[in-house]
Amino acid sequence: MFTDCFATMGHMGWLGWLMPLAVLLLLGLGIAALIKYLFSSSKGDRS
């Protein structure tokens, strides 16, 4: 499975490497924003 994925990424060139990295980056930013929102809202409820 991984070999097929790497072969496809190699065929696509730089775009094949950029897309998964961009998806991971957006996913990480989304999770970080969600955690920040949850912590800020819980602090706001206490005060």
Secondary structure, 3 states (H helix, E strand, C coil): CHHHHHHHHHHHCHHHHHHHHHHHHHHHHHHHHHHHHHHHHHHHHHC
